[in-house]
Amino acid sequence: MRQWPEWRRERMWELWGQGHSIHAIARELGVFRPSVTRYLNSTGGVRRRPRRRSMRALSVAEREEISRGLARGESFRAIARQIGRPHTTVSREVGRNGGRRRYRAQRAEAAAGRRARCPKPSKLAVNAPLRAVVSEKLGRKWSPEQIAAWLRRTYSDDPGMRVSHETIYLSLFVQSRGALRRELCDHLRSGRRLRRPPAQRAKHQGQGQIPDKVMISERPAEASDRAVPGHWEGDLLLGRRPTGVATLVERQTRYLQLVALPEGHAAAAVRDALMHSIGQLPEQLRRSLTWDQGKEMLEHVRFTVDSGVQIYFCDPRSPWQRGSNENTNGLLRQYLPKRTDLNRFNQRQLDAIAQELNDRPRQTLGWATPAERLAEVFAQTPQS
Protein backbone atom coordinates (compact mmCIF):
# COMPACT_ATOMS: atom_id res chain seq x y z
CA MET A 1 0.00 0.00 0.00
CA ARG A 2 2.88 2.38 0.72
CA GLN A 3 4.01 2.04 -2.90
CA TRP A 4 0.67 3.18 -4.24
CA PRO A 5 0.72 6.53 -6.02
CA GLU A 6 -1.16 9.38 -4.41
CA TRP A 7 -3.96 9.28 -7.00
CA ARG A 8 -4.72 5.67 -6.11
CA ARG A 9 -4.99 6.43 -2.41
CA GLU A 10 -7.26 9.36 -3.14
CA ARG A 11 -9.46 7.19 -5.33
CA MET A 12 -9.65 4.50 -2.67
CA TRP A 13 -10.89 6.97 -0.05
CA GLU A 14 -13.36 8.40 -2.54
CA LEU A 15 -14.83 4.95 -3.24
CA TRP A 16 -14.84 4.06 0.46
CA GLY A 17 -16.76 7.24 1.26
CA GLN A 18 -19.32 6.41 -1.43
CA GLY A 19 -20.08 3.13 0.33
CA HIS A 20 -18.36 0.68 -2.02
CA SER A 21 -17.27 -2.65 -0.58
CA ILE A 22 -13.61 -3.59 -0.17
CA HIS A 23 -13.99 -6.10 -2.99
CA ALA A 24 -15.42 -3.44 -5.31
CA ILE A 25 -12.65 -0.99 -4.40
CA ALA A 26 -9.95 -3.57 -5.12
CA ARG A 27 -11.54 -4.40 -8.46
CA GLU A 28 -11.82 -0.71 -9.41
CA LEU A 29 -8.19 0.01 -8.52
CA GLY A 30 -6.82 -3.19 -10.01
CA VAL A 31 -5.20 -4.39 -6.78
CA PHE A 32 -5.59 -7.40 -4.51
CA ARG A 33 -8.35 -7.20 -1.92
CA PRO A 34 -6.07 -8.07 1.06
CA SER A 35 -3.94 -5.00 0.37
CA VAL A 36 -6.99 -2.73 0.67
CA THR A 37 -8.12 -4.59 3.79
CA ARG A 38 -4.73 -4.23 5.48
CA TYR A 39 -4.58 -0.52 4.81
CA LEU A 40 -8.11 0.12 6.07
CA ASN A 41 -7.43 -1.94 9.20
CA SER A 42 -4.28 0.06 9.90
CA THR A 43 -6.20 3.33 9.63
CA GLY A 44 -9.41 2.13 11.26
CA GLY A 45 -11.28 3.32 8.18
CA VAL A 46 -10.54 6.92 9.20
CA ARG A 47 -8.95 9.15 6.60
CA ARG A 48 -6.24 11.43 7.86
CA ARG A 49 -6.82 15.10 7.36
CA PRO A 50 -4.62 16.57 4.64
CA ARG A 51 -1.63 18.42 5.99
CA ARG A 52 -1.76 22.18 5.69
CA ARG A 53 1.17 24.46 6.26
CA SER A 54 0.54 27.12 8.87
CA MET A 55 0.80 30.73 7.71
CA ARG A 56 3.34 31.26 10.49
CA ALA A 57 5.57 28.39 9.33
CA LEU A 58 8.57 29.06 7.13
CA SER A 59 8.15 28.09 3.48
CA VAL A 60 10.64 26.18 1.34
CA ALA A 61 11.54 29.40 -0.47
CA GLU A 62 12.22 31.19 2.81
CA ARG A 63 14.46 28.39 3.99
CA GLU A 64 16.34 28.62 0.68
CA GLU A 65 16.90 32.35 1.28
CA ILE A 66 18.15 31.64 4.80
CA SER A 67 20.60 29.08 3.42
CA ARG A 68 21.89 31.52 0.78
CA GLY A 69 22.21 34.31 3.33
CA LEU A 70 24.25 32.10 5.64
CA ALA A 71 26.50 31.11 2.74
CA ARG A 72 27.13 34.82 2.10
CA GLY A 73 27.99 35.35 5.75
CA GLU A 74 25.04 37.67 6.46
CA SER A 75 23.68 38.27 9.96
CA PHE A 76 20.37 36.92 11.16
CA ARG A 77 18.89 40.42 11.14
CA ALA A 78 19.91 41.00 7.51
CA ILE A 79 18.45 37.67 6.42
CA ALA A 80 15.26 38.37 8.38
CA ARG A 81 14.80 41.71 6.59
CA GLN A 82 15.06 39.97 3.21
CA ILE A 83 12.34 37.42 3.96
CA GLY A 84 10.16 39.71 6.10
CA ARG A 85 10.47 37.72 9.30
CA PRO A 86 11.61 38.61 12.85
CA HIS A 87 15.29 37.96 13.38
CA THR A 88 14.42 35.66 16.31
CA THR A 89 12.55 33.36 13.87
CA VAL A 90 15.66 33.05 11.73
CA SER A 91 17.84 32.47 14.77
CA ARG A 92 15.63 29.65 16.11
CA GLU A 93 15.35 28.06 12.66
CA VAL A 94 19.13 27.94 12.22
CA GLY A 95 19.77 26.85 15.79
CA ARG A 96 17.44 23.85 15.64
CA ASN A 97 18.85 22.69 12.29
CA GLY A 98 22.60 22.43 12.83
CA GLY A 99 23.71 26.04 13.20
CA ARG A 100 25.33 28.34 10.67
CA ARG A 101 27.84 25.85 9.32
CA ARG A 102 25.53 22.85 8.95
CA TYR A 103 22.20 24.46 8.00
CA ARG A 104 20.70 23.15 4.74
CA ALA A 105 17.28 24.21 3.48
CA GLN A 106 16.21 20.75 2.29
CA ARG A 107 17.12 19.02 5.57
CA ALA A 108 15.44 21.79 7.58
CA GLU A 109 12.22 21.39 5.56
CA ALA A 110 12.21 17.62 6.07
CA ALA A 111 12.79 18.02 9.82
CA ALA A 112 9.94 20.53 10.07
CA GLY A 113 7.66 18.02 8.33
CA ARG A 114 8.61 15.30 10.81
CA ARG A 115 7.93 17.57 13.77
CA ALA A 116 4.56 18.59 12.34
CA ARG A 117 3.52 14.95 12.02
CA CYS A 118 4.01 14.24 15.71
CA PRO A 119 0.38 13.96 16.91
CA LYS A 120 -0.82 15.53 20.11
CA PRO A 121 -1.54 12.76 22.65
CA SER A 122 -5.26 12.16 22.95
CA LYS A 123 -7.02 12.92 26.20
CA LEU A 124 -7.64 9.23 26.82
CA ALA A 125 -3.95 8.44 26.39
CA VAL A 126 -2.77 10.86 29.10
CA ASN A 127 -5.69 10.60 31.56
CA ALA A 128 -5.60 7.16 33.18
CA PRO A 129 -8.74 7.59 35.40
CA LEU A 130 -10.79 8.75 32.41
CA ARG A 131 -9.46 5.89 30.28
CA ALA A 132 -10.40 3.38 32.99
CA VAL A 133 -13.98 4.69 33.21
CA VAL A 134 -14.44 4.66 29.43
CA SER A 135 -13.00 1.14 29.16
CA GLU A 136 -15.31 -0.11 31.91
CA LYS A 137 -18.40 1.34 30.23
CA LEU A 138 -17.38 -0.05 26.85
CA GLY A 139 -16.99 -3.44 28.51
CA ARG A 140 -20.61 -3.11 29.62
CA LYS A 141 -21.56 -2.52 25.97
CA TRP A 142 -22.38 1.17 26.35
CA SER A 143 -22.02 3.14 23.13
CA PRO A 144 -19.43 5.97 22.97
CA GLU A 145 -22.25 8.52 22.75
CA GLN A 146 -23.89 7.11 25.88
CA ILE A 147 -20.54 7.21 27.69
CA ALA A 148 -19.85 10.81 26.66
CA ALA A 149 -23.29 11.95 27.82
CA TRP A 150 -22.98 10.05 31.12
CA LEU A 151 -19.58 11.66 31.76
CA ARG A 152 -20.98 15.14 31.13
CA ARG A 153 -23.78 14.51 33.60
CA THR A 154 -21.71 12.72 36.25
CA TYR A 155 -18.61 14.95 36.12
CA SER A 156 -20.27 18.26 35.31
CA ASP A 157 -17.73 20.15 37.45
CA ASP A 158 -14.62 18.30 36.24
CA PRO A 159 -13.67 18.99 32.59
CA GLY A 160 -10.78 16.55 32.89
CA MET A 161 -13.22 13.66 33.21
CA ARG A 162 -15.20 14.47 30.08
CA VAL A 163 -14.50 13.35 26.52
CA SER A 164 -16.43 13.44 23.25
CA HIS A 165 -17.84 10.30 21.66
CA GLU A 166 -15.80 11.07 18.54
CA THR A 167 -12.57 10.88 20.56
CA ILE A 168 -13.64 7.50 21.94
CA TYR A 169 -14.36 6.17 18.45
CA LEU A 170 -11.04 7.42 17.08
CA SER A 171 -9.13 5.94 20.00
CA LEU A 172 -10.74 2.58 19.24
CA PHE A 173 -10.39 2.59 15.47
CA VAL A 174 -7.06 4.34 14.90
CA GLN A 175 -4.31 2.05 16.15
CA SER A 176 -1.66 4.76 16.29
CA ARG A 177 -3.54 6.53 19.07
CA GLY A 178 -3.09 3.50 21.30
CA ALA A 179 -5.27 4.79 24.16
CA LEU A 180 -7.94 2.07 24.27
CA ARG A 181 -7.49 -1.63 23.68
CA ARG A 182 -8.55 -2.63 20.18
CA GLU A 183 -10.43 -5.59 21.64
CA LEU A 184 -12.98 -3.17 23.10
CA CYS A 185 -14.31 -2.73 19.56
CA ASP A 186 -15.94 -6.13 20.03
CA HIS A 187 -18.29 -4.50 22.57
CA LEU A 188 -19.59 -1.94 20.09
CA ARG A 189 -23.04 -2.57 18.69
CA SER A 190 -21.66 -3.43 15.24
CA GLY A 191 -18.56 -5.24 16.55
CA ARG A 192 -16.57 -3.68 13.71
CA ARG A 193 -13.04 -2.36 13.95
CA LEU A 194 -13.45 -0.04 11.00
CA ARG A 195 -15.33 3.21 10.73
CA ARG A 196 -17.72 2.64 7.88
CA PRO A 197 -19.15 5.58 5.92
CA PRO A 198 -22.88 6.31 6.18
CA ALA A 199 -23.40 5.16 2.60
CA GLN A 200 -22.66 1.57 3.59
CA ARG A 201 -26.11 0.74 4.85
CA ALA A 202 -28.46 -1.97 3.76
CA LYS A 203 -31.85 -2.82 5.10
CA HIS A 204 -34.06 -5.81 4.57
CA GLN A 205 -37.75 -5.84 5.19
CA GLY A 206 -39.79 -9.01 4.84
CA GLN A 207 -43.55 -9.30 4.94
CA GLY A 208 -46.34 -11.81 4.64
CA GLN A 209 -50.01 -11.78 3.70
CA ILE A 210 -51.97 -11.07 6.86
CA PRO A 211 -55.79 -11.22 6.73
CA ASP A 212 -57.99 -8.79 8.67
CA LYS A 213 -55.15 -6.37 9.37
CA VAL A 214 -55.73 -3.19 11.35
CA MET A 215 -53.26 -0.71 9.89
CA ILE A 216 -51.13 1.77 11.78
CA SER A 217 -53.16 4.64 10.32
CA GLU A 218 -55.96 3.57 12.67
CA ARG A 219 -53.74 3.58 15.76
CA PRO A 220 -54.99 6.09 18.38
CA ALA A 221 -53.23 9.44 18.69
CA GLU A 222 -52.16 8.70 22.26
CA ALA A 223 -49.98 5.89 20.90
CA SER A 224 -48.55 7.88 18.01
CA ASP A 225 -47.42 10.83 20.15
CA ARG A 226 -46.22 8.61 23.02
CA ALA A 227 -48.41 10.54 25.43
CA VAL A 228 -49.66 7.47 27.29
CA PRO A 229 -47.60 4.43 28.36
CA GLY A 230 -48.62 0.91 27.44
CA HIS A 231 -48.27 1.06 23.66
CA TRP A 232 -45.62 -1.37 22.41
CA GLU A 233 -43.68 -2.08 19.24
CA GLY A 234 -42.67 -5.65 18.43
CA ASP A 235 -40.67 -7.71 16.00
CA LEU A 236 -38.76 -10.95 15.61
CA LEU A 237 -34.99 -10.95 16.04
CA LEU A 238 -33.82 -13.92 13.98
CA GLY A 239 -30.73 -16.01 14.57
CA ARG A 240 -29.61 -19.19 12.88
CA ARG A 241 -32.68 -20.58 11.22
CA PRO A 242 -35.15 -21.49 12.50
CA THR A 243 -34.36 -19.83 15.87
CA GLY A 244 -35.59 -16.41 16.93
CA VAL A 245 -36.54 -14.14 19.83
CA ALA A 246 -39.50 -11.77 20.08
CA THR A 247 -38.64 -8.20 21.08
CA LEU A 248 -41.13 -5.80 22.68
CA VAL A 249 -40.33 -2.11 23.25
CA GLU A 250 -42.66 0.25 25.12
CA ARG A 251 -42.96 3.44 23.05
CA GLN A 252 -42.94 6.06 25.81
CA THR A 253 -40.20 4.66 28.08
CA ARG A 254 -38.29 2.51 25.52
CA TYR A 255 -38.47 -0.32 28.07
CA LEU A 256 -37.52 -3.67 26.53
CA GLN A 257 -38.92 -7.14 27.05
CA LEU A 258 -37.42 -10.19 25.35
CA VAL A 259 -39.54 -13.27 24.76
CA ALA A 260 -37.97 -16.69 24.24
CA LEU A 261 -39.40 -18.78 21.39
CA PRO A 262 -38.19 -22.32 22.14
CA GLU A 263 -40.98 -23.76 19.96
CA GLY A 264 -39.95 -21.71 16.92
CA HIS A 265 -41.52 -18.63 15.39
CA ALA A 266 -44.56 -20.08 13.68
CA ALA A 267 -47.74 -18.06 14.23
CA ALA A 268 -49.20 -20.22 17.01
CA ALA A 269 -45.91 -20.35 18.94
CA VAL A 270 -45.44 -16.59 18.73
CA ARG A 271 -49.04 -15.99 19.82
CA ASP A 272 -48.69 -18.17 22.91
CA ALA A 273 -45.30 -16.72 23.89
CA LEU A 274 -46.52 -13.13 23.54
CA MET A 275 -49.68 -13.93 25.49
CA HIS A 276 -47.60 -15.23 28.38
CA SER A 277 -45.20 -12.26 28.33
CA ILE A 278 -47.76 -9.48 27.95
CA GLY A 279 -50.11 -11.18 30.40
CA GLN A 280 -47.55 -10.52 33.15
CA LEU A 281 -47.72 -6.74 32.60
CA PRO A 282 -49.88 -4.41 34.71
CA GLU A 283 -53.14 -3.40 33.04
CA GLN A 284 -51.97 0.19 32.39
CA LEU A 285 -49.12 -1.21 30.25
CA ARG A 286 -51.35 -3.34 28.01
CA ARG A 287 -52.88 -1.03 25.42
CA SER A 288 -51.62 -1.82 21.91
CA LEU A 289 -48.87 -3.54 19.94
CA THR A 290 -47.47 -2.35 16.59
CA TRP A 291 -45.87 -5.07 14.46
CA ASP A 292 -44.36 -5.62 11.04
CA GLN A 293 -46.25 -7.55 8.35
CA GLY A 294 -44.57 -10.86 9.06
CA LYS A 295 -46.38 -14.20 8.82
CA GLU A 296 -45.68 -14.89 12.48
CA MET A 297 -48.69 -12.59 13.10
CA LEU A 298 -51.24 -14.75 11.28
CA GLU A 299 -52.87 -15.44 14.67
CA HIS A 300 -53.24 -11.72 15.50
CA VAL A 301 -57.04 -11.79 15.71
CA ARG A 302 -57.07 -14.54 18.32
CA PHE A 303 -54.27 -12.82 20.21
CA THR A 304 -56.28 -9.59 20.38
CA VAL A 305 -59.42 -11.39 21.53
CA ASP A 306 -57.61 -13.36 24.24
CA SER A 307 -55.33 -10.56 25.52
CA GLY A 308 -57.35 -7.43 24.85
CA VAL A 309 -54.29 -5.88 23.23
CA GLN A 310 -54.99 -4.52 19.74
CA ILE A 311 -52.31 -5.19 17.11
CA TYR A 312 -51.62 -2.53 14.49
CA PHE A 313 -49.60 -3.33 11.38
CA CYS A 314 -46.98 -1.10 9.77
CA ASP A 315 -47.15 -0.23 6.09
CA PRO A 316 -45.02 -2.40 3.78
CA ARG A 317 -41.32 -1.56 3.76
CA SER A 318 -41.75 1.07 6.47
CA PRO A 319 -39.58 -0.02 9.42
CA TRP A 320 -39.36 3.58 10.69
CA GLN A 321 -43.01 3.28 11.77
CA ARG A 322 -41.72 1.20 14.67
CA GLY A 323 -38.41 3.03 14.99
CA SER A 324 -37.95 2.40 18.73
CA ASN A 325 -38.05 -1.34 18.11
CA GLU A 326 -35.71 -1.12 15.11
CA ASN A 327 -33.15 0.82 17.12
CA THR A 328 -33.38 -1.58 20.05
CA ASN A 329 -32.94 -4.58 17.76
CA GLY A 330 -29.71 -3.00 16.59
CA LEU A 331 -28.54 -2.74 20.19
CA LEU A 332 -29.49 -6.36 20.79
CA ARG A 333 -27.14 -7.58 18.05
CA GLN A 334 -24.29 -6.97 20.51
CA TYR A 335 -25.74 -9.76 22.63
CA LEU A 336 -27.53 -11.89 20.02
CA PRO A 337 -25.40 -11.80 16.84
CA LYS A 338 -26.72 -12.91 13.49
CA ARG A 339 -26.46 -16.61 12.68
CA THR A 340 -26.42 -17.47 16.40
CA ASP A 341 -28.52 -20.36 17.67
CA LEU A 342 -30.90 -18.29 19.80
CA ASN A 343 -32.40 -21.40 21.39
CA ARG A 344 -29.26 -21.50 23.52
CA PHE A 345 -30.68 -18.55 25.48
CA ASN A 346 -33.36 -19.38 28.01
CA GLN A 347 -35.84 -16.83 29.34
CA ARG A 348 -33.74 -16.05 32.39
CA GLN A 349 -30.73 -15.21 30.23
CA LEU A 350 -32.88 -13.07 27.93
CA ASP A 351 -34.27 -11.23 30.96
CA ALA A 352 -30.70 -10.43 32.06
CA ILE A 353 -29.86 -9.04 28.62
CA ALA A 354 -33.03 -6.93 28.63
CA GLN A 355 -32.21 -5.63 32.11
CA GLU A 356 -28.74 -4.58 30.99
CA LEU A 357 -30.19 -2.63 28.06
CA ASN A 358 -32.88 -1.11 30.26
CA ASP A 359 -30.12 0.21 32.53
CA ARG A 360 -28.28 1.98 29.69
CA PRO A 361 -28.91 5.74 29.23
CA ARG A 362 -30.67 6.82 26.05
CA GLN A 363 -30.28 10.13 24.25
CA THR A 364 -33.97 10.24 23.34
CA LEU A 365 -34.81 10.03 27.08
CA GLY A 366 -32.51 12.90 28.00
CA TRP A 367 -29.89 10.33 28.94
CA ALA A 368 -32.15 8.72 31.51
CA THR A 369 -32.55 4.95 31.37
CA PRO A 370 -35.69 3.05 30.30
CA ALA A 371 -35.81 1.46 33.76
CA GLU A 372 -35.85 4.93 35.37
CA ARG A 373 -38.64 6.11 33.07
CA LEU A 374 -40.73 3.00 33.74
CA ALA A 375 -40.30 3.54 37.48
CA GLU A 376 -41.61 7.10 37.00
CA VAL A 377 -44.67 5.69 35.22
CA PHE A 378 -45.43 3.37 38.14
CA ALA A 379 -44.85 6.19 40.64
CA GLN A 380 -47.38 8.41 38.85
CA THR A 381 -50.03 5.67 38.51
CA PRO A 382 -52.50 5.33 41.41
CA GLN A 383 -52.34 1.85 42.86
CA SER A 384 -55.67 0.04 43.15
N, C-alpha and C positions, 0 to 999 in steps of 0.2 A: 504493500500500500504506500510506503514511503517513496517508492520510485514512480508513483503515478504523477503525471503532469498536473498542474494546477487546474486546468480546465476540466479534467476528469473528476477531481475532487468536488469542484463546484457543481458539476452535473449530478454527481451522486447525491449531494445534499439537496439539490433541487428536486430530484425524483423522490427522495425520502420524505421531503416536506409535502409533496403532492399525494402521499399515501401509497406509493408503489411498494410492493413486497421486495424482500431482499433478492429473491430469485429474478424478479422482473428487472431490478436495478442491474444485477450482474449481466443479464442478457443484453440490456440496452448498452452497457459500457463495454461489452465484449471481454469480461474478466470472469474468473472462477468465483462461484458464490461464497466459498469459505473465506476468500480475501475480503469481501465486503462485510461478512459477518464478524470477522476478527476486528476490523477497524471500528465498526459500530459498537462492539462490545468494549473496546478500549476507550471509547469516548462516551459510553452510556447513551448513545443516540442524541447527544447534545452537541450542537455545533458551536465551536468557539467563535466568539465575536472577532471580527476582523480587526487587526491592529491598526491604530491610528496614532500618528505622531502628534504629540502635544505641541501647541504653538510656542510654548516656552522652551522646547527641546531644540538643541542645535541641529541644523540640517547637514547633509553630506557636503554641500557646497561651502557652508561655514567652516566645517572641519578642514576642508581643503585649504581655505584661506588661512586658517590658523597654522596649518603645517607649512605653508609657503612663508608666512611671516616669521615663523621660528627659524626656518632655513636662512632667511635674510638677516637674522639676528635682531629682529625688532622686539620692543618691549611689549608686555601684555597690554598696556594702555593703548599703544599705537595699533596693535592688532584689533583690539576691541573697538576703536574708532572706525576702522575699516568695515567691520561687519555689523556695527550698530548694536553692540552688546556691552554690558558693564564689564569692566576689566576683571572683576572678581569671578565672573562666569568663565572667562578665558583662563584665569589662573587655576580654578578648580578642574576644568576640563583637562588641562595639561598635566596637573598634578596627579589625577587619578589614572592617567594613561601613559605613565612612564617618564614624565618630566620632559624638559626641553630637548634633551639629546635623543630620547627614544620615542617621542611622539610620532605616530603615523595616523593619518586621517582614516584609512581603511580599517585598521585595527581598532581605533577608537569608536568608529561606527558600529562594528561588530560587537564590541563590549557593551555599548549602550543598548543594543538590541537584546543581549543576554540579560542585562539587568532589568529591562522592561518586561521580560517574560516571567520573571520571578513572581508568582501569584501571591497575593495577600492571604495569609492563613484565614480559613473560614472561622466563623464564631464557634462552631461546634468543635473545631480542631483544638482551639486554645482554651475552651471553657469545659473542664471535665465534669462539674456537676450538671451543667446543662446537657452535655452529651449523654450522661447516664440517665437522665430523666427521659430524653427523647428515645434512647434505645429501649428503655423499659416499656414505654408506651407503644413503640413499634412492635415489640415482642407480644404485646396484648392485642395486636392487629388494629390499632388505631391508625387512621389515615394521617398523613402529614398535616393536612388542613385542620383536622380535629385537634391534633397536638398543638399546633400554633395557636389556635383559639383558646384552648385550655390553659396554655402558658400565659396568654395575655390576661385571662381572668384570674388565674391563681397568683401570678406574680406581677400584679398591676403596678406595684411600687418598686420593682426591681428590673430595670431594662436589661441587665446582664443575663437574666433568666428568660428572655423572650427571643424567639427566632421565627422567621417567616417559613411558611410551608415550602416555598421555592428553594430556600437554602437547604432544607431537609432533603428534598428530592435530589438536588444537585450533589449533595454529599453522599447519597446512596448510589446514584448512577455514574458519577464521574470518579473513576478510580483514583486519579491523581490527587483528589482532595483528601482522601484517606481518613476522614473523620469518623464515619460510621462503617461498621462491618458490612461488607457486600451481602452477606447472608441474610441481613435484615430485609432485603428486597423480597424474600420469600414470604414475608408477612404482609406485604402490600396486597390490596384487593386483587390486582391482576397477576401478582407473582412475577412480573417481568423485571428484567434488569436493564431494560432499554427504555428511554423516553420515546414513545411513539407519537407521531404527529396526529392532530385531530382528524385528519382525512382518513386515517386507517381505522375506520369503524364499519362494522357490518352487523346488521340485525336480521334476525329470522323470526317470522311470525307465522305460526301454524293455526289452522282453524278447522272446525268440523261443521256439519249441518245439524243445527240444534232446533228442534221443533218448539213452538210456543214460547219463543224468546220474548223477554221484556227488555227492551233496549235501554241503554244508558240515558237516552234523551228523556225517558220517563222517570228517571231517578229524582227524588225530591230535592228541593233547593238546599235544605239543611245538610244533605250529604255532599252536594257539590261544593258548597262554600266552607265545609268543615266546621260549621257552627256548632254541631251537636255530636258528641262522641257516640260510638256504637256502629258506625258505618265502616265496613271493612273492604279491602281489596285482596283478591286471592289469585293464585296461579300454581302451576306445578313446576317444581325445580327438578329437572330430569338428570339422572346419572347414567351409569351404564345400563343399557336397556336390558330388562324392562323396569328398572328400579326408579323410584322417584319419591319426592317429599312434597307435601302441600304446604304452601306459605300463606299466611294471613297477616295483613298489616292494617292496623286501625288508622283511619285517615287523619283524625285530629291529632293524636299523640304519637303516631308512627310506631306504636307498640307492635311487636312481632310475636306471633305464635307459629311454631312449626308442628306439623302433623305427620307422624310416621304412616307409611303406606305399605305395611309388610305383605298385604295381599295383592299388591300391584296397583296400577292406576286406571283400571277399568271403571266405568261409571258407577256401578254398585258399590265397589270398594271405596271409592272417593266419597260417595254420599254417606256411607256409614262412618267413615273416619271423621269427616267434617261434622256430622251430627254429634259425635262423641265429644269433639273438641269444643265446638261452639256451645254445646249444651252445658259445659262447665262454667260459662261466663255469666256474670250477673245480668239481670234482665235489661238494665240500661245500656249494656254493651252489645245487645243483640237486635240490631235494627235492619241492616241490609248488607249485602255482599256483592261486590262488582267483580266480574270474572271475564276472562278471555273466551273466545268462541272455540274452545277445545271440546273434543268428544267426551272427555271425562265428565262433562256437565249434562249428559243426556238425561240424567235422573233429577234435573233441577226442580221440576214441578213437585215431585214427591218430597224432595228435601224441603222446599218452601212450606208445603202443607204440614209436614211433621215438625219442623223447627220454628215456623213462624217468621223466618228470616227470608226476605225477598231477595232473589238474585237478579241483578241487572247485568246485561252483556254489553261489552265494548263493541264499537264498530270494527269491521274488518281492518286489519293492518293498522291499528291505532293503539299501540302499547302505551302512549303517553296518557291515555284516558285512565290508566291505573298507574300513574307515574311513581307513587310512593312504593308500590309493590315491585315495580321494575328496578328501582334504585336499591331496594333492600335485597332483591335477588342477586344483584351485582355484589353487594357486600357478603352475601352468603357463600359466594364462590371461593372465598378465602378458606372456608371451613369444609365446603362440600364441592370439591372441584369436579369439572366435567369428566365423564367416563369413569367415575367412582361408583362402586357398588354401594348404593345408599341403603340397602337393606342391612348393612353392617352397623348402622346407627339405630339404636333403640330409642324409644320415646324419652327416656331419661337423659340420654346423651344429646338429643335434639333440644330438649328443654334447657340444658346447660349452654348450648350454643346460642339459643334465643336470648337467654338471660345476659350473656356477654354482650350481644349486640344492643340489647335494651339498656345497658349501662354505659354505652358509648355516646358522647355528646354529638348533637346534630346541628348543623348550621341553620337549617330551616326552623329549628325550635329555639333559636337564639342561644345555641350551644348548651341548652339543657339536654337531659337524656329522656328517651321515651318512658323509662320507668318513673322518672320524676314527674313527667306530665300526667301519666296515668294515676299516680298517687294524688295529684291535685284534683283530678276528676272525681276520685272516690271521696276526697275530703269535702268537695263542694256538693256532693249528692246526699240528700237526707236518707238516713238509714231507716228502713221500715222495721 
